[in-house]
Amino acid sequence: GGAGAVGAVRLSPRARTEGLGKDAVPSIPAGVIEPFLSQPLVIENDELKGAPRLIATQDGHVFIGKGDKAYVRGELNGNTSFQVFRPGVALTDPVTKQVLGHEAYYLGTVKLQATARGGNDVHTFVVDTAKEEMGKGDQLRAIPPMPMQNYVPHPPEQQVDARVMAIYGGVTHAGQNQVVSVNRGKLDGLDVGAVLQLYHAGRTVSDSTAPKGWLGMREQQVRLPDEQVGSLFIFRVFKHISYGLIMQVTAPVAVGDVAKSPE
């Protein structure tokens, strides 16, 4: 158990796995994750290059809002309704230090008013909804069909050992019902509804109690066991990145914490 276990919150592994099905469904607060289901949360590296982009605004304004015109260059591929986003924070794998993508800061939606004609390659759009002001350099992505999700919680198909990459909203610690991204996705065996256990990685401490002649060292560096702090319900999956909702949390979750298959 360890001193960190909190009374009734600690469940035996068997009860926890059985309880993932029926008990977990009602506790997913739909209102918390709904905004994240239709918004572009992350732009993976291969998508950034080809995205249409806003190159000028109506009357040269710095920012535009609902009803204003936006001028766009890039391939529309027959789509007429787009989401507008600004590439944000780089999402870096805490283990490999590779940038897996960028958070997409969602700004609103635009509708095509007139496609580019003649030798010109600039399309005219009108702002349909504005969550934030849009401006030059912001990027467009065709509005995806709203996925019909089946949120039955289940352990992942294969063993997953992930790390928390970022906490949505740019804070340093996350609690109950907050959203975090992890460095594993569809290609690593995660799907919507997968439930992972969250752990604080054990600290490394020096063992100054070891006898002097023991292993020929005075102080050994020893890693303490990982400590379970809650579970993570995966609700949105990209190729190498997933987003999850923190549930049943007993301590704040930080970037670098471990998220892995239930034991």
C-alpha positions in Angstrom: 0.0 0.0 0.0 2.7 2.6 1.0 2.0 5.8 2.9 0.7 7.5 -0.2 -2.4 5.3 -0.5 -5.6 7.2 0.3 -8.2 5.3 2.3 -11.0 4.0 0.1 -9.6 5.2 -3.2 -7.2 2.4 -3.5 -8.8 -0.5 -5.3 -7.4 -4.0 -5.8 -6.3 -4.5 -9.4 -9.0 -7.1 -10.0 -11.8 -4.9 -8.9 -10.5 -2.0 -10.9 -10.4 -3.9 -14.2 -13.9 -5.3 -13.7 -15.2 -1.9 -12.7 -13.9 -0.3 -15.9 -17.1 -1.2 -17.9 -20.4 -0.2 -16.4 -19.2 2.1 -13.6 -17.0 4.3 -15.7 -19.5 5.3 -18.4 -21.8 7.6 -16.4 -18.8 9.3 -14.8 -17.5 10.6 -18.2 -18.7 14.3 -18.2 -19.8 14.7 -21.8 -19.8 18.5 -21.5 -16.1 18.5 -20.6 -14.9 16.6 -23.7 -17.5 17.8 -26.2 -15.6 20.9 -27.3 -12.5 18.8 -27.8 -14.3 16.3 -30.1 -14.8 18.6 -33.1 -11.9 21.0 -32.7 -8.5 20.4 -34.3 -6.5 19.8 -31.1 -3.2 18.8 -32.7 -1.5 19.3 -36.0 0.9 16.4 -36.8 4.1 17.3 -38.7 3.0 16.0 -42.1 -0.2 18.2 -42.0 1.4 21.6 -41.4 3.0 21.9 -44.8 -0.1 21.7 -47.1 -2.7 23.5 -45.1 -4.5 26.5 -46.7 -3.6 29.7 -44.9 -5.0 33.2 -44.3 -2.9 35.7 -46.2 -4.9 38.9 -45.9 -7.9 40.3 -44.0 -10.8 42.6 -44.9 -9.5 46.2 -45.3 -6.1 45.1 -43.9 -7.4 44.8 -40.3 -5.0 43.0 -37.9 -7.8 40.7 -36.7 -11.2 39.8 -38.1 -14.4 38.5 -36.5 -17.8 37.1 -37.5 -19.0 38.3 -40.9 -15.6 39.7 -42.1 -13.9 38.5 -45.2 -10.7 36.5 -45.2 -8.4 35.9 -48.2 -6.9 32.4 -48.4 -4.2 30.6 -50.5 -3.8 26.9 -50.7 -5.6 23.7 -51.9 -9.2 23.5 -50.8 -9.8 20.0 -52.3 -13.4 20.7 -53.0 -14.3 21.7 -49.4 -16.2 24.8 -48.6 -16.3 24.8 -44.7 -13.1 25.1 -42.7 -11.9 25.4 -39.2 -9.3 28.0 -38.5 -6.5 27.4 -36.1 -3.1 28.8 -35.1 -0.3 26.4 -34.6 0.7 26.6 -30.9 2.9 24.9 -28.4 5.2 22.2 -29.8 4.3 18.8 -28.4 7.6 17.2 -27.4 7.9 13.5 -26.5 9.3 13.7 -22.9 11.4 10.5 -23.5 12.8 10.9 -27.1 12.7 14.8 -27.1 11.3 14.6 -30.6 8.6 17.1 -31.6 5.5 15.0 -32.5 3.3 17.9 -33.6 1.9 21.2 -32.4 -1.1 22.0 -30.4 -3.7 23.7 -32.6 -5.2 26.8 -31.0 -8.8 26.8 -32.3 -10.1 30.1 -33.5 -13.4 29.4 -35.3 -14.9 28.6 -38.7 -15.0 30.1 -42.2 -17.1 29.4 -45.3 -16.0 29.8 -48.9 -17.6 32.8 -50.6 -15.7 32.7 -54.0 -13.0 30.4 -55.3 -9.9 31.8 -57.0 -10.5 32.7 -60.6 -8.2 33.2 -63.6 -4.5 33.5 -62.9 -5.2 34.3 -59.3 -4.9 31.7 -56.6 -6.6 33.6 -53.8 -10.0 32.4 -52.4 -12.4 34.6 -50.6 -13.9 33.3 -47.3 -16.3 34.8 -44.8 -15.9 34.2 -41.0 -18.9 32.1 -39.9 -18.1 31.6 -36.2 -15.3 33.2 -34.2 -14.2 31.9 -30.8 -11.1 34.1 -31.0 -10.0 36.8 -33.5 -8.3 35.5 -36.7 -5.5 37.1 -38.5 -2.8 36.7 -41.2 -0.9 33.4 -41.1 -3.7 31.4 -39.4 -4.3 28.1 -41.0 -7.4 26.3 -42.3 -8.5 22.7 -42.1 -11.7 21.2 -43.6 -14.3 20.5 -41.0 -14.3 16.8 -40.3 -17.5 14.8 -40.0 -18.5 14.6 -36.3 -17.4 11.1 -35.3 -19.9 8.8 -33.7 -18.0 7.7 -30.7 -18.5 4.6 -28.6 -17.2 5.5 -25.2 -17.2 2.1 -23.6 -14.1 2.1 -21.3 -11.7 -0.8 -21.9 -8.1 -1.6 -21.4 -5.9 -0.9 -24.5 -5.6 -3.7 -27.1 -1.9 -4.0 -26.4 0.5 -2.9 -23.7 0.9 0.9 -23.8 3.6 2.8 -21.9 3.1 6.5 -22.5 4.1 9.8 -20.9 2.0 13.0 -20.3 3.3 15.5 -22.9 1.2 18.6 -22.2 -1.7 19.8 -20.1 -4.4 21.5 -22.2 -4.6 25.2 -21.4 -0.9 25.5 -20.7 -1.0 24.9 -16.9 1.8 22.9 -15.1 -0.4 20.6 -13.1 -3.8 18.9 -13.9 -6.6 17.7 -11.7 -9.9 15.9 -12.1 -11.6 16.4 -15.5 -8.7 18.2 -17.0 -7.4 17.2 -20.5 -3.8 16.1 -21.2 -2.0 14.8 -24.3 0.2 11.7 -24.2 3.0 10.6 -26.6 1.2 7.5 -28.0 -1.6 7.2 -30.5 -3.5 5.0 -33.0 -0.2 3.5 -34.3 0.7 2.5 -30.8 -2.5 0.6 -30.1 -4.6 3.3 -28.4 -8.2 3.9 -29.4 -11.2 5.9 -28.1 -12.3 4.6 -24.7 -9.0 3.1 -23.7 -8.3 3.6 -20.0 -4.7 4.0 -18.8 -3.4 4.2 -15.2 -1.5 7.4 -14.3 1.6 7.2 -12.1 4.1 9.7 -10.8 7.5 8.4 -11.8 9.4 7.4 -8.6 12.1 9.9 -7.5 15.7 8.9 -7.5 17.2 9.1 -4.1 20.7 8.3 -2.6 20.7 5.5 -0.2 23.1 6.7 2.4 22.2 3.8 4.7 24.1 1.2 2.7 27.1 -0.3 4.6 30.4 1.3 3.6 31.9 -1.8 2.0 28.7 -2.9 0.3 29.1 -3.0 -3.4 32.2 -0.9 -3.0 30.2 2.4 -2.8 29.2 4.6 -0.1 26.0 6.1 -1.6 23.9 4.3 -4.2 21.3 6.0 -6.4 18.0 4.2 -6.1 14.8 4.8 -7.9 11.6 4.7 -5.7 8.6 2.8 -7.0 6.1 4.7 -9.3 3.0 5.8 -7.4 -0.4 5.5 -8.9 -2.3 8.9 -8.9 -5.4 8.2 -11.0 -6.7 7.0 -14.4 -6.8 8.6 -17.9 -9.8 8.0 -20.2 -8.6 8.4 -23.9 -11.2 10.2 -26.0 -9.4 11.5 -29.1 -6.7 9.6 -30.9 -4.2 10.8 -33.6 -1.3 8.9 -35.2 1.2 9.4 -32.5 -0.6 11.6 -30.0 -3.8 11.0 -27.9 -5.9 13.2 -25.6 -7.4 11.9 -22.4 -9.5 13.1 -19.5 -8.1 12.7 -16.0 -10.4 10.7 -13.7 -10.3 9.4 -10.1 -7.2 11.5 -9.4 -5.6 11.5 -5.9 -2.7 13.9 -6.6 -2.0 16.6 -9.3 -0.8 15.2 -12.6 2.4 16.7 -14.2 4.1 16.6 -17.6 6.3 13.5 -17.7 4.0 11.4 -15.6 3.5 7.8 -16.7 0.3 6.6 -18.3 0.2 2.9 -18.9 -2.1 -0.2 -19.4 -3.8 -1.3 -16.2 -1.8 -4.1 -14.5 
